[in-house]
Amino acid sequence: MFISPMLLHKLERPFDDFSYITELKLDGFRTIWTKFEDKVNVYTRHNNNITSKFPELVNLPIPNGTILDGEIIVTDNKGRPEFEAVMERFMSKKSGHQISFSVFDILYFNGEKITNLPLLERKEKLNLVIQEDTALLNKVQWLHGHGEQYFELIKQHELEGIVLKKADSTYQVNKRSHEWLKVINYHYQDVYISGLRKDEFGLLLNFENGKYAGLMEFVPAANRKEFYKQYGDFIIEENDKFVYLDPKLKVKVKYRNLTKKGLLRIPSFVEWAI
């Protein structure tokens, strides 16, 4: 049985409010885990069944009549979730990466749907289902309030961000709710636009040292119009896929982190740079 997960709204800055709980935002991929009549199914948030990709999640010590919501992650040698590693593991069981299923919510308990219960009551049910944390199966730790302090801490450790959840929030199936908020630990950098993808909008980026920095797809409509008005002055060549530009247009972007290849991960436009 699949349940489409509750989603988060994005917030620019954290806040302190003891009517909210604060959790670490895990850099993996959202996972719905279900067990009914001794049959386990593991789904992505988009209802893709991925049970066969993670056989280690089939025999977890979880009773029938349970649906869990969490994140599958792989950690680096400093214990930090590493998105590229978990995607390598997703693509191939031969990758050797050891996964961890970190659970932050429970939607069915003893065969009954409990999404109408307040979050903290669901957390209590989750404690009954996962009584001992292991490397493979564990509960996401949380605390009341202290969002600003916790966010500063995750910035120091170069983690992805935090999640702020209303402590009495019910689980809103298949909805993006303002009672669940995420604050991303973005990094910022000035880069140059070196090209335009033709078939689907995307801008090629270069670092200031001239090296390729990645592809940026997230540009507000008004800034796209500004780009289209001036990019023609910088065209140097083109092929079937790209228009290449003299890298003179400078922009500030925000991004999650650098990939292993040194590229910007999910860069998005912030403003034109001088």
ChimeraX commands (.cxc) that place a marker at each C-alpha (Angstrom):
marker #1 position 0.00,0.00,0.00 radius 0.5
marker #1 position 1.49,3.32,-1.09 radius 0.5
marker #1 position 0.76,6.67,0.57 radius 0.5
marker #1 position 1.87,9.81,-1.25 radius 0.5
marker #1 position 4.03,11.71,1.24 radius 0.5
marker #1 position 3.50,15.07,2.86 radius 0.5
marker #1 position 5.85,17.67,1.37 radius 0.5
marker #1 position 7.63,20.72,2.76 radius 0.5
marker #1 position 7.56,24.39,1.89 radius 0.5
marker #1 position 10.86,26.20,1.52 radius 0.5
marker #1 position 11.85,28.88,4.01 radius 0.5
marker #1 position 14.74,31.31,3.55 radius 0.5
marker #1 position 15.71,31.59,7.22 radius 0.5
marker #1 position 15.25,29.43,10.33 radius 0.5
marker #1 position 13.40,30.61,13.43 radius 0.5
marker #1 position 13.08,29.70,17.10 radius 0.5
marker #1 position 9.62,28.52,18.13 radius 0.5
marker #1 position 8.99,25.79,20.68 radius 0.5
marker #1 position 5.69,24.90,19.02 radius 0.5
marker #1 position 7.89,23.44,16.25 radius 0.5
marker #1 position 10.38,20.60,16.32 radius 0.5
marker #1 position 13.69,20.78,14.49 radius 0.5
marker #1 position 15.24,17.90,12.54 radius 0.5
marker #1 position 18.29,17.50,10.33 radius 0.5
marker #1 position 17.41,17.56,6.62 radius 0.5
marker #1 position 18.91,14.38,5.23 radius 0.5
marker #1 position 20.55,14.47,1.80 radius 0.5
marker #1 position 19.18,11.23,0.35 radius 0.5
marker #1 position 15.88,10.34,-1.24 radius 0.5
marker #1 position 12.41,10.13,0.25 radius 0.5
marker #1 position 11.20,6.61,0.92 radius 0.5
marker #1 position 7.86,5.07,1.90 radius 0.5
marker #1 position 8.30,1.62,3.52 radius 0.5
marker #1 position 5.27,-0.66,3.97 radius 0.5
marker #1 position 4.61,-4.09,5.45 radius 0.5
marker #1 position 1.27,-5.91,5.29 radius 0.5
marker #1 position 0.69,-9.67,5.51 radius 0.5
marker #1 position 4.45,-10.25,5.67 radius 0.5
marker #1 position 4.92,-8.48,2.34 radius 0.5
marker #1 position 7.34,-5.55,2.30 radius 0.5
marker #1 position 7.26,-2.86,-0.38 radius 0.5
marker #1 position 9.59,0.11,-0.67 radius 0.5
marker #1 position 8.53,3.13,-2.73 radius 0.5
marker #1 position 9.95,6.46,-3.85 radius 0.5
marker #1 position 7.83,9.56,-3.24 radius 0.5
marker #1 position 6.58,9.22,-6.83 radius 0.5
marker #1 position 5.17,5.70,-6.23 radius 0.5
marker #1 position 7.99,3.82,-7.95 radius 0.5
marker #1 position 8.49,0.41,-6.33 radius 0.5
marker #1 position 12.21,0.03,-5.54 radius 0.5
marker #1 position 12.04,-3.00,-3.23 radius 0.5
marker #1 position 14.30,-5.08,-5.46 radius 0.5
marker #1 position 17.00,-2.42,-5.36 radius 0.5
marker #1 position 17.29,-2.57,-1.56 radius 0.5
marker #1 position 16.95,-6.22,-0.45 radius 0.5
marker #1 position 18.44,-5.32,2.95 radius 0.5
marker #1 position 15.24,-3.41,3.74 radius 0.5
marker #1 position 12.96,-6.42,3.27 radius 0.5
marker #1 position 13.69,-8.26,6.54 radius 0.5
marker #1 position 13.69,-5.36,8.97 radius 0.5
marker #1 position 12.33,-6.15,12.47 radius 0.5
marker #1 position 9.11,-4.20,11.87 radius 0.5
marker #1 position 5.62,-5.64,12.55 radius 0.5
marker #1 position 2.88,-6.08,9.97 radius 0.5
marker #1 position 0.46,-3.22,9.46 radius 0.5
marker #1 position 3.19,-0.55,9.36 radius 0.5
marker #1 position 3.94,2.27,6.95 radius 0.5
marker #1 position 7.06,4.36,7.58 radius 0.5
marker #1 position 8.18,7.63,6.01 radius 0.5
marker #1 position 11.88,8.41,5.90 radius 0.5
marker #1 position 14.99,8.86,3.84 radius 0.5
marker #1 position 17.47,6.39,2.40 radius 0.5
marker #1 position 20.97,7.81,2.80 radius 0.5
marker #1 position 24.62,6.88,2.44 radius 0.5
marker #1 position 27.12,8.66,4.66 radius 0.5
marker #1 position 30.70,9.72,3.89 radius 0.5
marker #1 position 33.74,9.09,6.09 radius 0.5
marker #1 position 32.68,11.99,8.32 radius 0.5
marker #1 position 29.19,10.59,8.83 radius 0.5
marker #1 position 27.54,13.16,6.57 radius 0.5
marker #1 position 24.84,12.11,4.08 radius 0.5
marker #1 position 26.27,12.10,0.56 radius 0.5
marker #1 position 23.74,12.38,-2.25 radius 0.5
marker #1 position 25.99,11.17,-5.06 radius 0.5
marker #1 position 26.86,8.04,-3.07 radius 0.5
marker #1 position 23.23,7.14,-2.40 radius 0.5
marker #1 position 22.41,7.60,-6.08 radius 0.5
marker #1 position 25.30,5.32,-7.02 radius 0.5
marker #1 position 23.83,2.73,-4.65 radius 0.5
marker #1 position 20.37,3.27,-6.13 radius 0.5
marker #1 position 21.71,2.62,-9.61 radius 0.5
marker #1 position 23.62,-0.53,-8.67 radius 0.5
marker #1 position 23.64,-2.96,-5.74 radius 0.5
marker #1 position 27.25,-3.68,-6.71 radius 0.5
marker #1 position 28.33,-0.16,-5.71 radius 0.5
marker #1 position 29.30,-1.35,-2.23 radius 0.5
marker #1 position 27.76,1.64,-0.45 radius 0.5
marker #1 position 26.03,0.73,2.81 radius 0.5
marker #1 position 22.63,2.40,3.07 radius 0.5
marker #1 position 20.76,3.65,6.10 radius 0.5
marker #1 position 16.99,3.99,6.29 radius 0.5
marker #1 position 16.42,6.97,8.59 radius 0.5
marker #1 position 12.76,7.23,9.60 radius 0.5
marker #1 position 11.01,10.42,10.73 radius 0.5
marker #1 position 7.33,9.47,10.64 radius 0.5
marker #1 position 4.89,6.57,10.85 radius 0.5
marker #1 position 1.61,6.57,8.92 radius 0.5
marker #1 position 0.16,3.14,9.79 radius 0.5
marker #1 position 0.56,1.50,13.20 radius 0.5
marker #1 position -0.84,-1.96,14.03 radius 0.5
marker #1 position -2.76,-1.90,10.75 radius 0.5
marker #1 position -4.48,1.42,11.50 radius 0.5
marker #1 position -3.99,4.70,9.69 radius 0.5
marker #1 position -2.71,7.31,12.18 radius 0.5
marker #1 position -2.07,10.29,9.90 radius 0.5
marker #1 position -4.74,12.23,11.85 radius 0.5
marker #1 position -2.70,12.06,15.07 radius 0.5
marker #1 position -0.46,15.01,16.05 radius 0.5
marker #1 position 3.16,14.65,15.03 radius 0.5
marker #1 position 4.50,14.08,18.54 radius 0.5
marker #1 position 2.01,11.27,19.12 radius 0.5
marker #1 position 3.14,9.66,15.88 radius 0.5
marker #1 position 6.73,10.00,17.09 radius 0.5
marker #1 position 5.74,8.03,20.21 radius 0.5
marker #1 position 4.28,5.27,18.04 radius 0.5
marker #1 position 7.47,5.27,16.00 radius 0.5
marker #1 position 9.49,4.69,19.18 radius 0.5
marker #1 position 7.43,1.55,19.81 radius 0.5
marker #1 position 8.09,0.23,16.31 radius 0.5
marker #1 position 11.82,1.08,16.17 radius 0.5
marker #1 position 12.98,0.49,19.72 radius 0.5
marker #1 position 16.69,0.26,18.90 radius 0.5
marker #1 position 18.54,2.31,16.30 radius 0.5
marker #1 position 21.03,0.50,14.07 radius 0.5
marker #1 position 23.22,1.54,11.17 radius 0.5
marker #1 position 20.64,0.14,8.75 radius 0.5
marker #1 position 17.44,1.28,10.48 radius 0.5
marker #1 position 17.19,4.31,12.75 radius 0.5
marker #1 position 14.99,7.20,13.78 radius 0.5
marker #1 position 15.76,10.80,12.84 radius 0.5
marker #1 position 16.64,12.71,15.99 radius 0.5
marker #1 position 14.76,15.91,16.80 radius 0.5
marker #1 position 14.48,18.66,19.41 radius 0.5
marker #1 position 11.98,21.31,20.41 radius 0.5
marker #1 position 12.67,24.72,18.86 radius 0.5
marker #1 position 16.26,26.01,18.60 radius 0.5
marker #1 position 15.96,26.29,14.81 radius 0.5
marker #1 position 18.43,29.17,14.48 radius 0.5
marker #1 position 21.11,27.57,16.65 radius 0.5
marker #1 position 20.74,24.19,14.96 radius 0.5
marker #1 position 21.00,25.76,11.52 radius 0.5
marker #1 position 24.27,27.47,12.48 radius 0.5
marker #1 position 25.57,24.10,13.66 radius 0.5
marker #1 position 24.73,22.32,10.42 radius 0.5
marker #1 position 26.40,25.14,8.45 radius 0.5
marker #1 position 29.59,24.54,10.41 radius 0.5
marker #1 position 29.47,20.85,9.50 radius 0.5
marker #1 position 28.51,21.52,5.85 radius 0.5
marker #1 position 25.22,19.61,6.05 radius 0.5
marker #1 position 22.23,20.16,3.76 radius 0.5
marker #1 position 19.82,21.99,6.02 radius 0.5
marker #1 position 17.12,21.62,8.65 radius 0.5
marker #1 position 13.42,20.84,8.77 radius 0.5
marker #1 position 10.98,22.67,11.05 radius 0.5
marker #1 position 7.69,20.89,11.76 radius 0.5
marker #1 position 4.68,22.05,13.78 radius 0.5
marker #1 position 4.67,19.72,16.78 radius 0.5
marker #1 position 0.90,19.17,16.61 radius 0.5
marker #1 position 0.71,18.83,12.82 radius 0.5
marker #1 position -1.29,16.01,11.30 radius 0.5
marker #1 position 0.13,14.16,8.30 radius 0.5
marker #1 position -1.33,15.77,5.19 radius 0.5
marker #1 position -1.17,13.10,2.50 radius 0.5
marker #1 position 0.03,14.30,-0.92 radius 0.5
marker #1 position 0.10,17.95,0.17 radius 0.5
marker #1 position 2.79,20.57,0.51 radius 0.5
marker #1 position 2.12,22.11,3.89 radius 0.5
marker #1 position 3.31,25.27,5.62 radius 0.5
marker #1 position 3.33,23.24,8.86 radius 0.5
marker #1 position 6.44,21.47,7.52 radius 0.5
marker #1 position 9.26,23.78,6.45 radius 0.5
marker #1 position 12.78,23.27,5.11 radius 0.5
marker #1 position 15.72,25.65,5.29 radius 0.5
marker #1 position 18.53,24.76,2.88 radius 0.5
marker #1 position 22.16,25.52,3.65 radius 0.5
marker #1 position 22.91,27.10,0.30 radius 0.5
marker #1 position 26.35,28.14,-0.91 radius 0.5
marker #1 position 26.80,31.20,-3.12 radius 0.5
marker #1 position 29.23,31.97,-5.93 radius 0.5
marker #1 position 29.73,34.30,-8.86 radius 0.5
marker #1 position 30.00,32.52,-12.23 radius 0.5
marker #1 position 29.83,33.35,-15.93 radius 0.5
marker #1 position 27.24,32.26,-18.49 radius 0.5
marker #1 position 29.04,30.41,-21.27 radius 0.5
marker #1 position 26.16,28.92,-23.25 radius 0.5
marker #1 position 22.45,28.26,-23.77 radius 0.5
marker #1 position 20.83,24.85,-24.20 radius 0.5
marker #1 position 18.45,24.84,-27.17 radius 0.5
marker #1 position 15.83,22.16,-26.64 radius 0.5
marker #1 position 15.01,22.89,-23.00 radius 0.5
marker #1 position 16.05,26.01,-21.13 radius 0.5
marker #1 position 19.38,25.72,-19.39 radius 0.5
marker #1 position 22.44,27.93,-19.09 radius 0.5
marker #1 position 26.00,26.63,-19.23 radius 0.5
marker #1 position 28.15,28.11,-16.48 radius 0.5
marker #1 position 31.88,28.65,-16.06 radius 0.5
marker #1 position 33.82,29.38,-12.89 radius 0.5
marker #1 position 35.86,32.57,-12.81 radius 0.5
marker #1 position 38.95,30.49,-13.63 radius 0.5
marker #1 position 37.31,29.42,-16.89 radius 0.5
marker #1 position 36.49,25.84,-15.91 radius 0.5
marker #1 position 33.02,24.43,-16.61 radius 0.5
marker #1 position 30.75,24.81,-13.56 radius 0.5
marker #1 position 27.55,23.05,-14.61 radius 0.5
marker #1 position 24.10,23.67,-16.08 radius 0.5
marker #1 position 21.61,26.08,-14.48 radius 0.5
marker #1 position 17.90,25.47,-15.14 radius 0.5
marker #1 position 16.37,27.56,-12.35 radius 0.5
marker #1 position 16.12,31.18,-13.53 radius 0.5
marker #1 position 13.07,33.38,-12.77 radius 0.5
marker #1 position 11.01,34.42,-15.79 radius 0.5
marker #1 position 11.93,38.11,-15.49 radius 0.5
marker #1 position 15.65,37.30,-15.42 radius 0.5
marker #1 position 15.28,34.95,-18.40 radius 0.5
marker #1 position 13.80,37.86,-20.38 radius 0.5
marker #1 position 16.77,40.02,-19.39 radius 0.5
marker #1 position 19.12,37.29,-20.57 radius 0.5
marker #1 position 17.35,36.84,-23.92 radius 0.5
marker #1 position 17.57,40.58,-24.60 radius 0.5
marker #1 position 21.35,40.60,-24.42 radius 0.5
marker #1 position 22.78,37.14,-25.07 radius 0.5
marker #1 position 22.87,37.64,-28.85 radius 0.5
marker #1 position 25.77,40.06,-28.45 radius 0.5
marker #1 position 27.94,37.30,-26.97 radius 0.5
marker #1 position 27.36,34.37,-29.38 radius 0.5
marker #1 position 30.60,32.82,-30.60 radius 0.5
marker #1 position 29.39,29.50,-32.08 radius 0.5
marker #1 position 26.60,26.93,-31.89 radius 0.5
marker #1 position 25.65,23.35,-32.72 radius 0.5
marker #1 position 22.45,21.30,-32.62 radius 0.5
marker #1 position 22.29,21.34,-28.81 radius 0.5
marker #1 position 23.91,24.53,-27.57 radius 0.5
marker #1 position 24.59,28.16,-28.36 radius 0.5
marker #1 position 28.04,28.99,-26.98 radius 0.5
marker #1 position 28.72,32.43,-25.57 radius 0.5
marker #1 position 31.73,34.53,-24.78 radius 0.5
marker #1 position 31.62,34.25,-20.95 radius 0.5
marker #1 position 31.08,37.91,-20.10 radius 0.5
marker #1 position 27.65,37.81,-18.43 radius 0.5
marker #1 position 28.29,37.36,-14.71 radius 0.5
marker #1 position 25.69,36.06,-12.26 radius 0.5
marker #1 position 25.50,35.12,-8.62 radius 0.5
marker #1 position 24.08,31.63,-8.08 radius 0.5
marker #1 position 23.17,29.53,-5.08 radius 0.5
marker #1 position 23.79,25.78,-5.01 radius 0.5
marker #1 position 23.67,22.80,-2.64 radius 0.5
marker #1 position 27.31,21.70,-2.82 radius 0.5
marker #1 position 30.03,20.76,-5.27 radius 0.5
marker #1 position 29.82,17.34,-6.88 radius 0.5
marker #1 position 32.77,14.93,-6.95 radius 0.5
marker #1 position 33.57,16.33,-10.40 radius 0.5
marker #1 position 33.70,19.85,-8.96 radius 0.5
marker #1 position 30.43,21.03,-10.53 radius 0.5
marker #1 position 27.71,23.12,-8.89 radius 0.5
marker #1 position 24.87,20.92,-7.66 radius 0.5
marker #1 position 21.43,22.34,-8.57 radius 0.5
marker #1 position 22.56,25.92,-9.21 radius 0.5
marker #1 position 19.85,28.58,-9.34 radius 0.5
marker #1 position 19.90,32.26,-10.25 radius 0.5
marker #1 position 20.17,34.83,-7.46 radius 0.5
marker #1 position 21.06,38.08,-9.21 radius 0.5
marker #1 position 23.19,39.63,-11.91 radius 0.5
marker #1 position 26.72,40.22,-10.62 radius 0.5
marker #1 position 28.82,43.29,-11.32 radius 0.5
marker link #1:1,2 radius 0.2
marker link #1:2,3 radius 0.2
marker link #1:3,4 radius 0.2
marker link #1:4,5 radius 0.2
marker link #1:5,6 radius 0.2
marker link #1:6,7 radius 0.2
marker link #1:7,8 radius 0.2
marker link #1:8,9 radius 0.2
marker link #1:9,10 radius 0.2
marker link #1:10,11 radius 0.2
marker link #1:11,12 radius 0.2
marker link #1:12,13 radius 0.2
marker link #1:13,14 radius 0.2
marker link #1:14,15 radius 0.2
marker link #1:15,16 radius 0.2
marker link #1:16,17 radius 0.2
marker link #1:17,18 radius 0.2
marker link #1:18,19 radius 0.2
marker link #1:19,20 radius 0.2
marker link #1:20,21 radius 0.2
marker link #1:21,22 radius 0.2
marker link #1:22,23 radius 0.2
marker link #1:23,24 radius 0.2
marker link #1:24,25 radius 0.2
marker link #1:25,26 radius 0.2
marker link #1:26,27 radius 0.2
marker link #1:27,28 radius 0.2
marker link #1:28,29 radius 0.2
marker link #1:29,30 radius 0.2
marker link #1:30,31 radius 0.2
marker link #1:31,32 radius 0.2
marker link #1:32,33 radius 0.2
marker link #1:33,34 radius 0.2
marker link #1:34,35 radius 0.2
marker link #1:35,36 radius 0.2
marker link #1:36,37 radius 0.2
marker link #1:37,38 radius 0.2
marker link #1:38,39 radius 0.2
marker link #1:39,40 radius 0.2
marker link #1:40,41 radius 0.2
marker link #1:41,42 radius 0.2
marker link #1:42,43 radius 0.2
marker link #1:43,44 radius 0.2
marker link #1:44,45 radius 0.2
marker link #1:45,46 radius 0.2
marker link #1:46,47 radius 0.2
marker link #1:47,48 radius 0.2
marker link #1:48,49 radius 0.2
marker link #1:49,50 radius 0.2
marker link #1:50,51 radius 0.2
marker link #1:51,52 radius 0.2
marker link #1:52,53 radius 0.2
marker link #1:53,54 radius 0.2
marker link #1:54,55 radius 0.2
marker link #1:55,56 radius 0.2
marker link #1:56,57 radius 0.2
marker link #1:57,58 radius 0.2
marker link #1:58,59 radius 0.2
marker link #1:59,60 radius 0.2
marker link #1:60,61 radius 0.2
marker link #1:61,62 radius 0.2
marker link #1:62,63 radius 0.2
marker link #1:63,64 radius 0.2
marker link #1:64,65 radius 0.2
marker link #1:65,66 radius 0.2
marker link #1:66,67 radius 0.2
marker link #1:67,68 radius 0.2
marker link #1:68,69 radius 0.2
marker link #1:69,70 radius 0.2
marker link #1:70,71 radius 0.2
marker link #1:71,72 radius 0.2
marker link #1:72,73 radius 0.2
marker link #1:73,74 radius 0.2
marker link #1:74,75 radius 0.2
marker link #1:75,76 radius 0.2
marker link #1:76,77 radius 0.2
marker link #1:77,78 radius 0.2
marker link #1:78,79 radius 0.2
marker link #1:79,80 radius 0.2
marker link #1:80,81 radius 0.2
marker link #1:81,82 radius 0.2
marker link #1:82,83 radius 0.2
marker link #1:83,84 radius 0.2
marker link #1:84,85 radius 0.2
marker link #1:85,86 radius 0.2
marker link #1:86,87 radius 0.2
marker link #1:87,88 radius 0.2
marker link #1:88,89 radius 0.2
marker link #1:89,90 radius 0.2
marker link #1:90,91 radius 0.2
marker link #1:91,92 radius 0.2
marker link #1:92,93 radius 0.2
marker link #1:93,94 radius 0.2
marker link #1:94,95 radius 0.2
marker link #1:95,96 radius 0.2
marker link #1:96,97 radius 0.2
marker link #1:97,98 radius 0.2
marker link #1:98,99 radius 0.2
marker link #1:99,100 radius 0.2
marker link #1:100,101 radius 0.2
marker link #1:101,102 radius 0.2
marker link #1:102,103 radius 0.2
marker link #1:103,104 radius 0.2
marker link #1:104,105 radius 0.2
marker link #1:105,106 radius 0.2
marker link #1:106,107 radius 0.2
marker link #1:107,108 radius 0.2
marker link #1:108,109 radius 0.2
marker link #1:109,110 radius 0.2
marker link #1:110,111 radius 0.2
marker link #1:111,112 radius 0.2
marker link #1:112,113 radius 0.2
marker link #1:113,114 radius 0.2
marker link #1:114,115 radius 0.2
marker link #1:115,116 radius 0.2
marker link #1:116,117 radius 0.2
marker link #1:117,118 radius 0.2
marker link #1:118,119 radius 0.2
marker link #1:119,120 radius 0.2
marker link #1:120,121 radius 0.2
marker link #1:121,122 radius 0.2
marker link #1:122,123 radius 0.2
marker link #1:123,124 radius 0.2
marker link #1:124,125 radius 0.2
marker link #1:125,126 radius 0.2
marker link #1:126,127 radius 0.2
marker link #1:127,128 radius 0.2
marker link #1:128,129 radius 0.2
marker link #1:129,130 radius 0.2
marker link #1:130,131 radius 0.2
marker link #1:131,132 radius 0.2
marker link #1:132,133 radius 0.2
marker link #1:133,134 radius 0.2
marker link #1:134,135 radius 0.2
marker link #1:135,136 radius 0.2
marker link #1:136,137 radius 0.2
marker link #1:137,138 radius 0.2
marker link #1:138,139 radius 0.2
marker link #1:139,140 radius 0.2
marker link #1:140,141 radius 0.2
marker link #1:141,142 radius 0.2
marker link #1:142,143 radius 0.2
marker link #1:143,144 radius 0.2
marker link #1:144,145 radius 0.2
marker link #1:145,146 radius 0.2
marker link #1:146,147 radius 0.2
marker link #1:147,148 radius 0.2
marker link #1:148,149 radius 0.2
marker link #1:149,150 radius 0.2
marker link #1:150,151 radius 0.2
marker link #1:151,152 radius 0.2
marker link #1:152,153 radius 0.2
marker link #1:153,154 radius 0.2
marker link #1:154,155 radius 0.2
marker link #1:155,156 radius 0.2
marker link #1:156,157 radius 0.2
marker link #1:157,158 radius 0.2
marker link #1:158,159 radius 0.2
marker link #1:159,160 radius 0.2
marker link #1:160,161 radius 0.2
marker link #1:161,162 radius 0.2
marker link #1:162,163 radius 0.2
marker link #1:163,164 radius 0.2
marker link #1:164,165 radius 0.2
marker link #1:165,166 radius 0.2
marker link #1:166,167 radius 0.2
marker link #1:167,168 radius 0.2
marker link #1:168,169 radius 0.2
marker link #1:169,170 radius 0.2
marker link #1:170,171 radius 0.2
marker link #1:171,172 radius 0.2
marker link #1:172,173 radius 0.2
marker link #1:173,174 radius 0.2
marker link #1:174,175 radius 0.2
marker link #1:175,176 radius 0.2
marker link #1:176,177 radius 0.2
marker link #1:177,178 radius 0.2
marker link #1:178,179 radius 0.2
marker link #1:179,180 radius 0.2
marker link #1:180,181 radius 0.2
marker link #1:181,182 radius 0.2
marker link #1:182,183 radius 0.2
marker link #1:183,184 radius 0.2
marker link #1:184,185 radius 0.2
marker link #1:185,186 radius 0.2
marker link #1:186,187 radius 0.2
marker link #1:187,188 radius 0.2
marker link #1:188,189 radius 0.2
marker link #1:189,190 radius 0.2
marker link #1:190,191 radius 0.2
marker link #1:191,192 radius 0.2
marker link #1:192,193 radius 0.2
marker link #1:193,194 radius 0.2
marker link #1:194,195 radius 0.2
marker link #1:195,196 radius 0.2
marker link #1:196,197 radius 0.2
marker link #1:197,198 radius 0.2
marker link #1:198,199 radius 0.2
marker link #1:199,200 radius 0.2
marker link #1:200,201 radius 0.2
marker link #1:201,202 radius 0.2
marker link #1:202,203 radius 0.2
marker link #1:203,204 radius 0.2
marker link #1:204,205 radius 0.2
marker link #1:205,206 radius 0.2
marker link #1:206,207 radius 0.2
marker link #1:207,208 radius 0.2
marker link #1:208,209 radius 0.2
marker link #1:209,210 radius 0.2
marker link #1:210,211 radius 0.2
marker link #1:211,212 radius 0.2
marker link #1:212,213 radius 0.2
marker link #1:213,214 radius 0.2
marker link #1:214,215 radius 0.2
marker link #1:215,216 radius 0.2
marker link #1:216,217 radius 0.2
marker link #1:217,218 radius 0.2
marker link #1:218,219 radius 0.2
marker link #1:219,220 radius 0.2
marker link #1:220,221 radius 0.2
marker link #1:221,222 radius 0.2
marker link #1:222,223 radius 0.2
marker link #1:223,224 radius 0.2
marker link #1:224,225 radius 0.2
marker link #1:225,226 radius 0.2
marker link #1:226,227 radius 0.2
marker link #1:227,228 radius 0.2
marker link #1:228,229 radius 0.2
marker link #1:229,230 radius 0.2
marker link #1:230,231 radius 0.2
marker link #1:231,232 radius 0.2
marker link #1:232,233 radius 0.2
marker link #1:233,234 radius 0.2
marker link #1:234,235 radius 0.2
marker link #1:235,236 radius 0.2
marker link #1:236,237 radius 0.2
marker link #1:237,238 radius 0.2
marker link #1:238,239 radius 0.2
marker link #1:239,240 radius 0.2
marker link #1:240,241 radius 0.2
marker link #1:241,242 radius 0.2
marker link #1:242,243 radius 0.2
marker link #1:243,244 radius 0.2
marker link #1:244,245 radius 0.2
marker link #1:245,246 radius 0.2
marker link #1:246,247 radius 0.2
marker link #1:247,248 radius 0.2
marker link #1:248,249 radius 0.2
marker link #1:249,250 radius 0.2
marker link #1:250,251 radius 0.2
marker link #1:251,252 radius 0.2
marker link #1:252,253 radius 0.2
marker link #1:253,254 radius 0.2
marker link #1:254,255 radius 0.2
marker link #1:255,256 radius 0.2
marker link #1:256,257 radius 0.2
marker link #1:257,258 radius 0.2
marker link #1:258,259 radius 0.2
marker link #1:259,260 radius 0.2
marker link #1:260,261 radius 0.2
marker link #1:261,262 radius 0.2
marker link #1:262,263 radius 0.2
marker link #1:263,264 radius 0.2
marker link #1:264,265 radius 0.2
marker link #1:265,266 radius 0.2
marker link #1:266,267 radius 0.2
marker link #1:267,268 radius 0.2
marker link #1:268,269 radius 0.2
marker link #1:269,270 radius 0.2
marker link #1:270,271 radius 0.2
marker link #1:271,272 radius 0.2
marker link #1:272,273 radius 0.2
marker link #1:273,274 radius 0.2
view
